[in-house]
Amino acid sequence: MIESLRLINFRCFGQASLDLSGPGQIFVGENAQGKTSLLEAVCLLLRLQSPRARQTRQLIRDGASEFGIAGDAWGCNLQVRGDRKGLVLRVNGEEITTRRDYLSESGLVVWMGNEDLDLVRGGGESRRRFLDFIATQIDPDYRRHWNRYRKVLVARNKYLKSYSAREGVVNAYTRMLIEHGSEIIRMREELCSRLRPRAGENQRTISGRDEELDIAYQDRSKGDLEAAFKEVEDSETRRGVTLAGPHRDDVKLKISGRNAKDFGSEGQQRTIALALKLAQGEILRELGGHPPIYLIDDVFGELDLCRRNALMNLLPADAQKLITTTNLDWWDRGLLSLEVTTVKDGGFLEE
């Protein structure tokens, strides 16, 4: 649980501080007031990842040179300072030099937002990112393989594009991609096996129908990354890009035996996205040892009454829930009893 949050020059926030209740809070306000940025700050503080920004400089308030986020969570004081060079991390005032050590002291996160529809409607990148966000939270080995794979992939692509590319160097990069990529694929397949029964049960509960949700990892290398790289070797040389590996895999989602992306109704697709995120929370709890924090960005207002009530019922009572919304018309206080805070112009007003 996160007990407090302090922001300096983060997004639209100049200086702001907030105490958070154990069960959670609802943050209400008009658009562009800072609600989503608040949840983003919590995600960054706990997981060192932003769901919206690719580069640190995007998080810095206009006119400032750096941002700061601090908070008390799980008995620790966590601090993240960021500038255009990267992040500086502290736990209980002591600077931490590795992300692995910092993340071992922080908490787990489930992010839910309207963009979750991309899990069903979008391309493979959204589904790969979904699996990676779960796995990097609960498995330090996965995080190591994933970070190493990404760095080697960038270097290999850069080298393939160069006129001076030599076969021996490319092959050395290929061996590293096979080593780390094979582990990523194995762990992703295991994760899909864990997700399948949990998401399927959530799907039936939320929809109120006996709809079977199937989740299958699509390994394009068919279990043999070395052979896959040999198969695309000539194409890679011509195109100057890596064409094999887990960065090109996907997750197939089927509802009642049909491709959910192509044949699922909007209601079914929204339900699948919710079912997947709730299953994510269950797996994080099981493998991480404690419930994650649920960061829910303006989701409830987009759901019909049935799905809205089902989601409120399925959110764990003992997990902290931080929820943003533009209005409270949807709120059933009997199902979800939380404090309300207004967000306006990068500041907080207690109700």
PASE-845056 format. One record per atom (N, C-alpha, C): residue in one letter; x, y, z. Coordinates in steps of 0.001 Angstrom, whole numbers, plus 500000, padded with zeros to 6 digits. Each point is the difference from the previous one (the first is absolute). Layout:
residues N
AXYZ...
END
This chain:
residues 351
M500847498795500000M499153501205500000M500875501245500000I499609500996499235I500705501272500000I499231500978500889E500704500605500923E499361500838501019E500046501479499668S500997500434499250S500124501423499675S500711500156498669L499802501160499411L500610500291498705L500374501474499954R501213500266499522R500455501385499830R500576500159498595L499577501060499325L500406500230498613L500637501378499861I501074500058499242I500648501271499681I500291500021498500N499419500975499311N500246500211498570N499778498733499176F498952499267500348F499643498804499248F498751500297499174R500145499907498650R498890500306499096R499433501389500311C498705500061500358C499377501302500268C500130500425501458F500596499162500831F500120500304501425F501276500797500265G499833501163500659G501158500756500459G500524499379501283Q499269500236501088Q500262499319501263Q498661499555500561A499899498748500380A498746499476500537A500309498827500928S499198499865501025S500150498865500917S498621499480500354L499951498727500342L498717499342500204L500174498816500933D499100499884500974D499923498796500824D498943499083499404L500311498711499942L499112499032499381L499456499031501036S498723499661499870S499378499074500942S500310498564499619G499929499112500964G500314498598499775G499143499336498943P498671500091500073P499163499369498970P500168500628498628G500363501293499972G500173500680498725G499251501306499948Q499934500590498817Q499417501314499819Q499460500141498586I498971500843499887I499488500390498688I500408501450499752F500582500254498840F500434501340499625F499104500491498874V499268501058500263V499019500499499055V500427501379499509G499743500276498739G500328501307499454G499785500016498501E500014501189499433E499852500130498564E501249499463499299N499921499899498691N501157499540499230N501142501007500097A501224499498499841A501213500827499964A500268500726501316Q499607499408501111Q500272500583501315Q501131499279500737G500374498811499536G501107499287500631G499640498645500576K498784499524499754K499577498731500608K500843498818499510T500120499879498691T500775498887499452T501471500136500371S500508501227500022S501398500214500376S500263499561501435L499009500147500864L500131499533501378L500218498485500038L499169499255499275L500156498543499958L501331499625499342E500381500745498982E501271499745499327E501163500168500970A499916501014500863A501058500235500980A500113498827500972V498859499459500429V500025498836500893V500635498806499301C499634499772498747C500556498889499229C501508500156499843L500444501198499720L501428500245499831L500743499814501318L499416500478501088L500638499868501309L500165498533500387L499005499184499705L500024498604500434L500686499074499010R499869500274498689R500516499061498999R501059500599499075L500285501289500141L500981500675499139L499615499922498529Q498699499898499747Q499479499964498632Q498793500924499902S499939500731498907S498832500817499715S499150499303498949P498675499934500201P499136499414498971P499775500934498817R500509501238500110R499698500976498944R501230500589499332A501146499996500669A501174500703499483A501115499027499670R500682500239498904R501142499196499608R501305500593500519Q500030501313500203Q501231500669500391Q499774500821501262T501035500058500838T499906500712501273T499655501467499804R500534500623498960R499791501438499801R498525500346499798Q499192499021499557Q498578500265499809Q499272500218501328L500601499579501106L499353500063501307L500299501298500741I500946500790499491I500441501203500705I499069501166499671R499590500699501024R499131501167499827R500685501037499120D499226500650499152D500545501032499122D500757501054500806G501204500308499560G500803501017500660G500913499466501087A499813498742500403A500834499409501043A501073499123499366S501027499673500784S501095499175499503S499924498565500496E499161499722501010E499865498653500535E498681499887500754F499603498767500283F498809499770500818F500381499138501199G499123500001500989G500200499150501168G498683499374500428I500047498728500372I498853499292500568I500489499299501255A499253500128501090A500343499298501240A498725499477500631G500148498938500761G498827499445500664G500395498967501037D499124499820500970D500179498963501015D499137498810499613A500634498847499835A499282498810499541A500635498757500612W499147499133500554W500461498744500581W501158500206500987G499894501048500794G501003500236501033G501283500628499521C500081500379498728C501205500615499441C499679501385499455N500988500865500024N499892501269499300N500703499866498661L499234500136498935L500521499850498647L500114501365499332Q501079500205499268Q500197501260499296Q500547499731498598V499419500697499030V500472499937498622V500184501425499503R501205500295499559R500265501300499393R500420499758498555G499431500780499084G500294499781498598G500371501273499269D500996499907499147D500334501091499082D500248499400498623R500536500782499108R500168499521498628R501062498911499872K500766499769501060K501011498946499982K499472498677500529G498888500032500742G499467498766500558G499458500184501401L500002498922500781L499389499997501321L501051499817501089V499768500671501129V500767499777501224V499025499437501030L500381498898500643L499093499262500873L500512500008501435R499075500136500939R500345499925501419R498945499203500754V500468499212500970V499129499293500928V500445500367501406N499064500558500776N500308500462501362N501210500926500023G500078500865498994G501054501001499933G501303499542499412E500166498700499773E501255499470499468E499886499792498496E500970500513499266E499961499853498546E500187498540499603I499156499543499076I500026498630499520I500526500015498572T501023499182499738T500667500077498709T499394499086498946T499213498987500409T499409499098499003T498483499993500127R499341499902498872R498546499926500005R499517498742500716R500747498932499872R499613498741500634R499900500164501510D500980500659500610D499968500209501453D498847500923500396Y499757501018499190Y498890500917500312Y498672499267499913L499803499258498941L498716499338499781L499734498907501027S501042499472500614S499790499001501046S499359500608501245E500041501332500127E499407500692501151E498651500630499683S499634500061498729S498763500691499619S498863499004499854G498847500475499522G498810499166499931G499635499591498596L498873499320499884L499501499486498735L498825500852499529V499793500028498688V499033500928499405V499191499307498909V498692500266500013V499133499703498863V499485501332499472W500258500274498734W499501501231499367W498804499636499135M498879500699500198M498805499778499188M499570501332499406G499809500022498680G499581501220499332G499222499682498741N499409501012499395N499213499771498777N500861499501498846E501308500279500072E500892499497498955E500166498490500074D499469499380501063D500099498536500113D499273499282498872L499092500675499312L499360499390498832L501024499575498950D501164500668500005D501052499628499061D500503498586500249L499804499497501221L500378498614500270L499263499036499079V498792500384499596V499186499149499137V500045500501498554R499826501298499822R499871500556498659R501332500310499330G501014500257500812G501255500486499454G500907498912499476G501229500406499676G500990499067499484G500684499236501121G500959499169499601G500664499138500959G500798500739501052E500463501208499703E500810500730500963E499255500221501315S498699500322499928S499220500233501219S499934498748500867R499820498859499364R499894498747500763R501360499558500533R501051500219499237R501347499697500511R500320500886501199R499663501267499897R500266500935501101R499224499608501246F498780499503499821F499186499525501124F500699498853500732L500490499010499248L500709498882500621L501290500466500672D500733500871499320D501273500459500550D499808500777501294F498925500785500090F499771500801501200F499691499098501200I499315498894499765I499765499044501082I501307499327500394A500687499434499004A501171499173500277A501139500791500631T500218501240499574T501094500779500569T499738500387501446Q498735499967500431Q499691500328501388Q500267498837500951I499869498787499520I500034498847500908I501231499120499819D500779500207498939D501106499104499718D501245500801499625P500947500158500920P501232500739499683P500763499395498836D499937498670499827D500689499366498872D499381500439498672Y498673500072499975Y499347500466498779Y500429501438499710R500008500817501029R500375501406499823R501415500091499424R500910499139500473R501379500011499495R500033499578498528H499317498906499661H499974499544498604H499360501052499091W498901500589500478W499262500981499205W500843501242499736N500671500527501025N500835501190499837N501179499710499082R500611498835500192R501155499661499169R499571499797498545Y498895499332499795Y499508499752498645Y499748501316499272R499347500938500657R499692501280499355R501268500745499593K501005499993500868K501246500707499681K500717499349498825V500053498670500004V500666499298498904V499234500199498696L498661500011500071L499185500191498798L500274501356499362V500080501045500806V500305501337499481V501369500004499333A500980499401500669A501366499980499447A500053499198498699R499302498865499964R500014499161498786R499330500710498829N498872500647500257N499322500732498929N500868501135499467K500660500678500911K500880501100499586K501139499466499134Y500525498865500393Y501114499421499254Y499539499476498646L498794499390499953L499480499502498721L499808501130498991K499683501180500497K499764501142499115K501303500624499490S501112499695500668S501255500657499641S500628499317498784Y500781500778499265Y500685499463498821Y501171499095500394S500451500135501241S501185499251500428S499650498713500732A498721499584499904A499569498801500730A500831498788499595R500516499292501023R500780498789499768R499250498810500576E500074498885499290E499231498814500376E500320499536501419G501274500046500381G500382499522501323G499365500792501114V499928501333499846V499391500841501029V498496499757500055V499367499915498839V498560499742499961V499692498663500665N500816498997499729N499772498688500599N500156500026501512A500931500808500489A500174500119501455A498752500591500644Y499447501036499358Y498743500571500497Y498868498980499907T499978499227498926T498948499001499819T500024498979501126R501190499543500373R500108499018501089R499450500550501309M500258501277500251M499467500604501228M498477500114499946L499473500353498826L498541500067499864L499369498625500194I500641498977499496I499471498642500187I500023499619501475E501099500306500676E500124499666501426E498905500660500826H499869501308499880H499029500730500825H498583499845499453G499870499956498688G498676499874499395G499338498682500322S500758498923500055S499428498692500312S499398499992501404E500664500662500931E499473500073501368E498754500881500062I500001501087499252I498821500872499962I498795499231499473I500180499266498929I498903499221499422I499495498963500994R500915499281500631R499594498974500969R499182500607501132M500466501125500542M499310500624501125M498656500588499571R499944500562498802R498720500532499506R498977498878499821E500443498856499495E499085498874499824E499468499523501347E500849499947501002E499558499621501336E499000501014500549L500253501261499744L499107501047500481L498626499897499340C499967499729498709C498716499823499312C499230498819500580S500714498946500390S499339498850500621S499368500383501333R500635500890500730R499434500469501270R498826500955499767L500098500810498965L498947500972499715L498712499332499525R500133498931499220R498851499418499301R498834499655500930P500179499217501058P498836499652500823P499460501183500797R500884500881500442R499556501151500793R499225501001499150A500543500334498842A499307500928499113A498696499394499501G499994498683499746G498776499341499547G498889500093501017E500335499792501266E498988500105501056E499512501434500144N500917500965499916N499601501413500061N499086500364498836Q500318499484498827Q499176500260498819Q498561499539500223R499839498790500512R498651499475500229R499268500805501082T500709500403501041T499368500750501091T499543501376499532I500863500707499281I499671501360499575I498908500000498938S500095499079499057S499023499975498903S498675499382500419G500032499158501042G498787499281500398G499610498932499002R500948499581499147R499737499002498971R501066498902500062D499660498855499485D500944498885499964D500849500111498745E500834501047499945E500881500238498858E501407499500500346E500551499199499112E501342499467500244E501041500946499419L500898500469500856L501098500863499565L501275499156499938D500611499957498835D501233499237499836D501159500962499753I501125499708500646I501205500821499885I501136499087499580A500619500279498857A501075499143499502A501173500855499543Y501169499684500508Y501201500723499577Y500418499521498615Q500281500921499112Q500402499676498637Q501499500234499836D500749498931500128D501445500027499818D500302499813498516R500398501064499340R500221499928498553R501197499126499636S500877499753500975S501144499137499722S499658498524500146K498804499705500494K499532498613500181K500976499174500841G500556500655501033G500860499287500933G501445499870499587D500391500583498882D501382499882499524D500468501353499479L500510500839500911L500425501345499607L501193499961499053E500899499057500209E501176499923499125E499581499766498556A499069499069499795A499515499730498645A499249501203499438A499255500688500861A499247501172499547A500932501096499501F501130500213500690F500956501017499554F500657499603498676K500296498723499830K500597499556498741K499029500189498841E498723499777500266E498984500110498952E499870501419499462V500189500990500877V499791501403499581V501316500721499737E501096499282499985E501317500628499901E500134500895498776D499604499508498840D500131500805498780D499082501224500044S498781499811500492S499050501125500080S500509501065500953E500610499592501105E500541500978500947E501111500828499364T500834499342499233T501101500720499347T499462501042499028R498957499632499245R499414500949499038R499286501144500696R499279499693501050R499139501011500632R500667500727501159G501066499442500543G500723500667501078G499249500029501309V499264498927500305V499232499958501241V499868498547500448T499904499792501310T499878498660500559T498573499484499819L499862498858499347L498683499494499616L499573498758500776A500806499539500933A499631498846500825A500209500362501471G499262499309500867G500156500239501435G498691500349500662P499981499997501336P498757500237500738P499434501402499847H500770500937499487H499470501341499763H499022500019498829R499853498862499313R499056499895498889R498889498993500276D499972499443501213D498966499028500368D498687500702500333D498971499210500266D498683500562500302D499272499080500983V498861500442500445V499108499198500842V498649499935499306K499512498809499738K498719499813499321K498882499941501033L499006500854499846L498842500020500883L498774499539499218K499341498966500521K498788499501499357K498853500016500999I498821500392499523I498800499964500824I499006499056499333S499631498966500735S499115498949499467S500514499443498677G501342499820499929G500617499370498848G500301500922498837R499664501284500105R500225500919498882R500978501098500410N500751500493499028N500978501049500246N499308501220500606A500401500365501212A499330501093500708A500225501344499321K501136500166499362K500288501268499318K499068500222498825D499748498956499238D499219500132498768D498498499778500207F499635499145500954F498599499595500125F499340500383501327G500785500456500985G499403500373501275G499241501318499899S498851500076500655S499268501276500069S500778500968500892E499624501276499967E500691500970500856E499849499614501464G498809499544500390G499796499585501388G500886498822500370Q500114499024499107Q500868498856500257Q501462500429500095Q500417500907499129Q501392500447500011Q500324500758501278R499083500856500433R500222500704501268R500068499012501167T499145498996499962T499981499014501072T501296499198500016I500508499636498841I501259499274499923I501133500823500591A500043501289499661A501051500863500539A499926500059501525L498787500144500545L499836500014501448L500412498660500603A499593498909499356A500317498665500506A501507499780500056L500712500489498991L501451499846499970L500666500808501117K499554501233500215K500618500829501026K499704499459501406L498797499485500221L499687499402501293L500826498732500217A500191499216498949A500847498810500097A501445500389500294Q500438501095499415Q501335500512500292Q500155500251501498G499001500642500601G500058500274501430G500066498730500831E499250498968499589E500001498731500737E501368499333499944I500644500061498836I501319499385499852I501053500779500783L499917501317499964L500949500803500773L499873499705501489R498784499857500473R499797499668501411R500598498627500327E499700499023499152E500438498635500261E501523499871499979L500637500575498993L501439499829499831L500814501097500671G499365501150500238G500723501106500623G499882500051501503G499054499266500554G499919499892501450G499084500989500688H499503501007499286H499042500943500595H499193500637498880P498831500567500323P499155500558498941P500639501213499347P499826500145498701P500496501203499327P499087501190500263I500498501176499681I499175501206499980I499325500078498631Y498707500289499991Y499251500133498756Y499904501483499635L500572500371498885L499927501359499473L498998499977498853I498834500603500218I498867499852499074I499655501378499433D500336500190498734D499916501322499385D498742500149499158D498974500612500590D498792500415499275D499335498847499253V499899498857500652V499435498809499379V498511499858500273F499569500264501230F498634499666500406F498940500726499188G500260501250499637G499013500762499249G499748499470498609E500934499160499482E499857499452498651E499295498647499984L499680499458501181L499410498664500067L498495500074500209D499289499008499474D498579499923500308D499829499529501440L498777500097500505L499740499731501416L500440498601500403C499721499016499167C500336498612500325C501504499828500167R500764500454499035R501454499840500069R500597500861501105R499447501164500205R500488500892501052R499856499344501372N498831499472500286N499773499364501292N500846498742500153A500148499245498910A500819498790500053A501449500344500308L500516501066499371L501374500411500258L500165500424501456M499061500786500522M500102500432501392M499986498812500954N499200498988499679N499934498810500842N501271499167499929L500660499992498847L501171499159499809L501296500637500485L500012501310500208L501201500637500537L500211499533501442P501188499517500344P500232499459501346P499766501053501080A499284499611501034A499681500942501072A501239500464500741D501030499146500072D501190500341500771D501079500679499177A499715500309498731A500978500675499144A499683501487499928Q501033500824499986Q499812501439499861Q499623500324498560K499004500868499849K499490500346498667K500010501522499848L500737500492499027L500042501424499685L499315500184498658I498896500743500002I499088500051498856I499812501449499558T500085500263498710T499696501328499477T498686499979499241T499331501136499990T498721500108499285T499679501470499779T499210500288498981T499550501375499764T498697500295500730N499299498950500453N498764500198500754N499760498782500872L499070500128500929L499700498920500951L498626499380499756D499430500235498822D498663499476499719D499948498478500061W501091499355499694W500051498539499942W500190499366501375W500378500783500986W500528499463501255W498901499428500887D500114498732500323D499136499331500971D500789499868501298R499708500863500964R500775500026501245R499873498704500791G498918499270499759G499841498726500687G500969498943499514L500392500095498730L500935499029499436L501450500448500133L500218501311500047L501359500522500009L500037501247500885S500409499812501240S500006501090500971S501411500581500110L500207501177499391L501317500620499979L499886501497500249E501081500580500483E500062501450500131E500082500645498625V499540501266499920V500004500719498722V500867501246500124T500853500210499009T500854501180499926T499825500640498632T499839501308499977T499892500727498736T501382500420499521V500248499797498714V501255500434499381V499685501182499097K500693501111500243K499747501200499210K501299500774499827D500331500285498739D501182500805499675D501264499483500683G500182498693499998G501217499434500588G500036500080501506G498842500038500653G499944500029501467G498860499142500492F499907499813501309F499024499114500596F499084500761500968L498704499701499906L498999500578500899L499221498869500643E500015499898501307E499248498946500675E498517500295499944E499185498955499778E498556500159499940E499435500202501418
END
